[in-house]
Every structure is written in C-alpha cells, then in structure tokens.
Amino acid sequence: MEASNSAGERPSPQVADDFGTGFDAHYLAAKKSIDDRALNRYVWTALCHALPQTTGAEPANIVEIGAGIGTMLARAVDWGLLNGPATYLATDCDAGHLRLARQYLAAWADERGSTLHWPEKQCGRLCTAQAEIALVFEAVRAEEIARRTESRGTFHLVIAHAVLDLIDLPAVLPGLLSQLTDNGLAYFTCNFDGATLFLPEYSGGEEQEILRRYHASMEARLTGASRTGRRLLSMLQGPGLELLAAGSSDWVIHPRNLTYSGDEVVFLHLLIAGVEQELSGKSGPPPPGLAAWARTRHRQVETGALTFLARNLDFLTRRRPSPP
C-alpha cells in the first residue's frame, strides 16, 4: 500500500544504518521490502541450487550472523530456500533484537497459516507447508562464533546480511568459514561498496563533503568498512574457497507519482537521520551545512522528490574440501 507524500511524524532519529555502528528495529523492519527487491536473484538462485547438493539427505544446518529481527529467515522460507527439515541458529549481538524477532516471526507465521512454537525461551519450532525448522536464538557476537571449536565443520550454510561492514574481516572471516562443512556455503549479501548517492543534486556543494566524511567515519570505526564489497570479492576467492556467484544488490529508492511506500518513507527518514547523527560532533565539529542538508533531504522525502542509491554486492562462496 502506498503512503501519502507526507511522512507525518518522522521516526525517531536514534538510529545508525548499515554503514553505522548499530541498528534501529524500525529501520530493520522497513528495510525488509527494500532488501527484497535489491537482493541479487542470480546469486539467490545459485544458492537455491547449491544448498540441496551440499546437504544431501541431511537436514540443512544453518547459522546466521547478525540476524536482527528475523527478516532473512522469513525470506528464506517465503522464497523457497528452506523446503524440508532444517536447523537455523539465528545470532545477533543485540539480545533485544532477538526478542523482537520472536514477535516478528510469530506475526509472520500467523499471517501465512504456519505454526511457530517456543518450547523453550530461545528454542522454537517452525512448521510450514514446505518446511520444518528447529530454531535457536543466541545473543552472541560474530567474533565468538568464529572462535568456536566445537561447531567447526558442522554448518552447511552461513548467512550474513548487510552486517559484514561491522566485522574485522581479516580477523573473523576465516573463523566463520571454518564453521562450514566440506562444500559448505557462505551467503553474504548487501555488502556496502563505497558509493552513496542522493538526488536531485544538492545546491552549494556541501553534500560532497558530508558524504566524504560519512564514509570516512566508517573507516575510522573499522578500516576497510566502506569498501566491504570489493574486499569480499577478493577474499572469497582465496585458498580453499570457490566463488560460485556474485552480483550487485544496490538499494535504489525513487518516488512514483510523488509518493513512496510506507517502508520507503521510514527507511529514508531514518537513513538521513543516521547520517546527521553520525557526523554531529562525535569526532570534531560537524561538516558545514549538515543540519540544513538534513532538513532539505527530509523535506524532499515528505514531498516525494528524493532519489537514493547505495552500492552493494552479494556473494555465494563454497568451502572446498580439505585435502586428505
């Protein structure tokens, strides 16, 4: 359903987007439909073909890093990736997000006539017409998952969606990939790759400096974060790995008849607020014209005049069997 061209009351600006240091639950929920159209279908189709070959007759054993409120799990069922028995370990460093995931997935399952039971607080069982999935929620950081020895070589698939720019890839990625079985798969999606664009062009030239400083803030937090996509493109072709598929998954939002969907309105306002918050004096004075820029971009959302693009990349890689 389309929203009116007036956003009404704006969402709370307490947010950092996928380029920042944290996630707002409203942002994560709004981003679901935007991710749905952004995800590269060539890479997704390659995953759907490769996973049954990897699992054989076994139930699929899956771990997701940074599962948030559960949108990727819902997508994996809705889009037909999980159509048999599976176990799904959903991890996130924010226990609050996992609590919200229970609510989100309960409502999602109810809408589809599926059943979702929670025999234990962090363990559930999801039954759909096609799949039966044992769920485990765990509040844990990716670094800890990567260090675990007891689960090495046990997962058929590791998923990380729009989160790897928050992780020290050289230090953590080898450990994450070591959790995979021989021929196990890594599906890494919406990895930011250094380009952010707002249209129409902003008069005065301040925006170029604002976005330069914004990307620099990612680098200050973690070296290479603003170039996560291209770094992964090289790293996922390293020794013992086979890159099966790669493709773009750009976020592109533009008005239609001076309107956006409700999710797009929320997403855009939170994104602009996140840029402003990130640059508002955390490490020195804010760039010139930041507040005026944010007001202008918010107003353009409200009048259906803003177009936004962020460059992302999706990957599917396979862990080659270890030599005998």
Residue pairs with C-beta under 8 A, 6 or more apart in sequence:
1 261
1 262
2 256
2 259
2 260
2 261
2 262
3 259
3 260
3 261
3 262
3 264
3 265
4 259
5 255
5 258
5 259
5 260
5 302
5 303
5 304
6 302
7 265
7 269
7 298
7 301
7 302
10 269
10 273
10 298
11 24
11 26
11 27
11 266
11 269
11 270
11 273
12 24
12 26
13 270
13 273
13 274
13 276
13 277
14 24
14 277
15 22
15 23
15 24
15 26
15 27
15 270
15 273
15 274
15 277
16 22
16 23
16 24
16 274
16 277
16 278
17 23
17 27
17 270
17 271
17 274
17 275
18 162
18 163
18 165
18 190
18 192
19 165
19 192
19 196
19 214
19 215
19 218
19 225
19 226
19 274
20 217
20 218
20 274
20 278
21 166
21 221
22 94
23 68
23 94
23 97
24 270
25 69
25 96
25 97
25 100
26 266
26 270
27 266
27 267
27 270
27 271
27 274
28 68
28 69
28 71
28 97
29 69
29 71
29 104
29 263
29 266
30 262
30 263
30 264
30 266
30 267
30 270
31 71
31 162
31 263
31 267
32 71
32 74
32 75
32 263
33 261
33 263
33 264
34 251
34 253
34 263
34 264
34 267
35 71
35 75
35 161
35 162
35 189
35 190
35 249
35 251
36 75
38 190
38 249
38 250
38 251
38 252
38 312
39 189
39 190
39 249
39 314
40 189
40 245
40 247
40 248
40 249
40 314
42 245
42 247
43 187
43 189
43 245
43 246
43 247
43 249
43 314
43 315
43 316
44 79
44 81
44 314
46 244
46 245
46 316
47 81
47 157
47 185
47 187
47 245
47 316
48 79
48 80
48 81
50 185
50 244
50 316
50 318
51 60
51 81
51 156
51 157
51 185
53 183
54 156
54 157
54 181
54 183
54 184
54 185
54 318
55 61
55 156
58 156
59 84
59 85
59 86
59 87
60 82
60 84
60 85
60 86
60 87
60 156
60 157
61 86
61 87
61 154
61 155
61 156
61 157
61 181
62 86
62 87
62 88
62 89
62 155
62 156
62 157
62 158
62 159
63 88
63 89
63 91
63 145
63 155
63 157
63 158
63 159
63 179
64 72
64 73
64 88
64 89
64 90
64 91
64 158
64 159
64 160
64 161
65 91
65 142
65 145
65 158
65 159
65 160
65 163
65 164
65 167
65 176
66 91
66 92
66 93
66 142
66 160
66 161
66 162
66 163
66 166
67 73
67 90
67 91
67 92
67 97
67 98
67 101
67 137
68 92
68 97
68 101
68 161
69 97
69 100
69 101
69 104
70 90
70 101
70 102
70 104
70 105
70 108
71 104
72 159
72 161
73 88
73 90
73 105
73 133
73 135
74 104
74 105
74 108
76 82
77 114
77 126
77 128
77 130
77 131
77 133
78 112
80 130
82 88
82 130
82 131
82 133
83 130
83 131
84 130
84 131
84 132
85 131
85 132
85 133
86 131
86 132
86 133
86 134
87 133
87 134
87 135
87 136
88 133
88 134
88 135
88 136
89 136
89 138
89 155
90 98
90 101
90 135
90 136
90 137
90 138
91 137
91 138
91 139
91 140
91 142
91 145
92 98
92 101
92 139
92 140
93 139
93 140
93 141
93 142
94 139
95 139
98 122
98 137
98 138
98 139
101 137
102 118
102 124
102 137
105 116
105 124
105 126
106 116
109 115
109 116
109 126
109 128
110 116
112 128
114 126
114 127
114 128
114 129
115 125
115 126
115 127
116 124
116 125
116 126
116 127
117 124
117 125
118 124
119 125
122 136
122 137
122 138
123 134
123 135
123 136
123 137
124 134
124 135
124 137
125 132
125 133
125 134
125 135
126 132
126 133
126 135
127 133
142 160
142 163
142 167
142 172
142 176
143 167
143 168
143 171
143 172
143 175
145 151
145 175
145 176
145 179
146 172
146 173
146 174
146 175
146 176
146 178
146 179
147 175
148 179
151 179
152 178
152 179
153 178
153 179
153 180
153 181
153 182
154 179
154 181
155 179
155 180
155 181
155 184
156 180
156 181
156 184
156 185
157 180
157 184
157 185
157 186
157 187
158 176
158 177
158 179
158 180
158 184
158 185
158 186
158 187
159 187
159 188
159 189
160 167
160 176
160 186
160 187
160 188
160 189
161 188
161 189
161 190
162 189
162 190
162 191
162 192
162 312
164 173
164 188
164 191
164 228
164 232
165 191
165 192
165 218
165 222
165 225
165 226
165 228
166 222
166 225
167 173
167 222
168 222
169 224
169 228
169 231
169 232
169 235
170 235
173 235
176 186
177 186
177 241
177 319
180 186
180 319
181 319
182 319
182 320
182 321
182 322
183 318
183 319
183 320
183 321
184 318
184 319
185 244
185 316
185 317
185 318
185 319
186 236
186 315
186 316
186 317
186 318
186 319
187 314
187 315
187 316
188 232
188 236
188 314
188 315
188 316
188 317
189 249
189 312
189 314
189 315
190 249
190 251
190 312
190 314
191 228
191 229
191 232
191 312
191 313
191 314
191 315
192 218
192 225
192 226
192 228
192 229
192 310
192 311
192 312
193 227
193 228
193 229
193 230
193 311
193 312
193 313
194 215
194 226
194 227
194 229
194 230
194 311
195 309
195 310
195 311
196 211
196 214
196 215
196 309
196 310
196 311
197 307
197 308
197 309
197 310
198 207
198 297
198 306
198 307
198 308
199 306
199 307
199 308
199 309
200 300
200 305
200 307
201 207
202 293
202 296
202 297
204 289
206 287
206 288
206 289
206 290
206 292
206 293
207 293
209 287
209 288
210 275
210 279
210 287
210 289
210 290
210 293
211 275
213 279
213 287
214 275
214 278
214 279
215 226
216 226
217 278
217 279
217 282
217 283
218 225
218 226
219 225
219 226
220 283
224 231
229 311
229 312
229 313
230 313
232 313
232 315
233 243
233 246
233 313
233 315
236 243
236 315
236 317
237 243
237 317
240 319
240 320
240 322
241 317
241 318
241 319
241 320
242 317
242 318
242 320
243 315
243 316
243 317
244 316
244 317
244 318
245 314
245 315
245 316
246 313
246 314
246 315
246 316
247 313
247 314
248 311
248 312
248 313
248 314
249 312
249 313
249 314
250 309
250 310
250 311
250 312
251 308
251 309
251 310
251 312
252 307
252 308
252 309
253 260
253 264
253 267
253 268
253 306
253 307
253 308
253 309
254 307
254 308
255 304
255 305
255 306
255 307
257 304
258 303
258 304
258 305
259 304
260 268
260 301
260 304
265 301
268 301
268 306
268 308
269 298
269 301
271 308
272 294
272 297
272 298
272 301
273 294
275 294
276 290
276 291
276 293
276 294
279 286
279 287
279 290
280 286
280 290
297 306
300 306
